[in-house]
Structures are given as structure tokens and as C-alpha cells.
Amino acid sequence: MGNDSNMFHRTIVRPHTEELLGVRKGDFILDIACGTGNFSERLAEMGAEVVAFDFSEKMIGHARRRRKTYHDRIKFFVCDATQYDDLISLKKDRLFDKAVANMAVMDIADVKPLFRAMAVMLNPGGIFVFSTHHPCFMKPEDKYLTPCVHEGIGIIGQPVKQLYYHRPLQDLLYTCFSAGFVMDGFFEERDDDPEFPVIIITRMRKI
């Protein structure tokens, strides 16, 4: 990903994510599964105060080193997105205005704790923007309605395949709605094929 993120993230994921987030100076934002903190830094550049976390201690180590210029605006933590209590511990004594998860939902084995926690950790009317593989088009073994786990690669050349968790839209959205969110923003983004969207970018709002 480098210091500036890769082309896919910069040109396909980021524009509509930023549009749906609508970052304002002073926003308190949670960056979920932040990796090496590329987007955390982008949020700080736009004036946000950021709490960012990742499951990988190594990633967080890289993030702290690479984003040290913004150490006063970004706090990095190691946290498991499948553990409700661990997530809640990030809230401290202040609710978040916004939360974002860039291309991470499909990497998380159980997303229910994450969405439940977001409903508690956000201010009333707060928003949660996430992007993930488009389940209607990026479906393993040509299955759509059947949730399943499959191996794949996120970046060409990575030495070990990673696990992806496929969920049909009805399952993913039901999880959001059950947690107390409504959807008020949605984009389908393509890559090379103009008629073949590869990801969805969704805005959920706490009610």
C-alpha cells in the first residue's frame, strides 16, 4: 500500500467514501481495520481527530511509525473487530461522530459485534460508512445467497492468500438494520469493466 495507498483505493474506494463521510474540521472519527493508517492520515489532513485500530500488531506498528507527523490527531490501537467488549473500550468517555471501514467488512469473520458496537459508539445521527466487495458480482463458486468463506488475494504478489467472508446483501443489510441503522447513501463502483461493479460503498446512519 505504501505511504499513499494504492491506485485502487485512491481512485475507486476513496472518492465516494469521502463524499459519504463528509468530513468536517473537528469531527471525531473511528477508522476501522486501518492497516498502516493511510486513510487515518487523510482524515487528519481534513481536520478530523481520529481513533484508528487494526487486528494486526505489526500493522499498527507501521501505522504509528508512518503517521508520526499526526500523532496529536491520530491514536492507534490494536483491537479485534469481532470482539464487542474490545470495540467498546475504544469509546472512552466520548462518542464518535463518524466511523469508516475501507474494504474490511469482507475480511471480518463475524460482523455482528462490529455493527452492534457502532450503534453504541456513535452520536445520535452519527454515520458509519463502509466499503466491501459487491456480493452480487464478486461471488465465490458462483454462489450468491449462500454465505461462505473463500481464499483470495487483496494485492498482487502477496505471499499468502487471505480469507474472504461472502455475505448476500440481505444478510449484510439486515445486520445493519438490526443494530439500529438506516441506509441513506449507496454507491456501486466499477474497476475495468464499465458495467461490472466490484465494490459497494454504503452509508448507515444511527437512529
Secondary structure, DSSP 8 states (H G I E B T S, - for coil): -TTT--HHIIIIIHHHHHHHH---TT-EEEEET-TTSHHHHHHHHTT-EEEEEES-HHHHHHHHHHTGGGTTTEEEEE--TT-HHHHHTTTTTS-EEEEEESS-GGG-S--HHHHHHHHHHEEEEEEEEEEEE-TTTS-GGG-SSS-EEEEE-SSTT-SS-EEEEE--HHHHHHHHHHTTEEEEEEEEEESSSTT-EEEEEEEEEE-
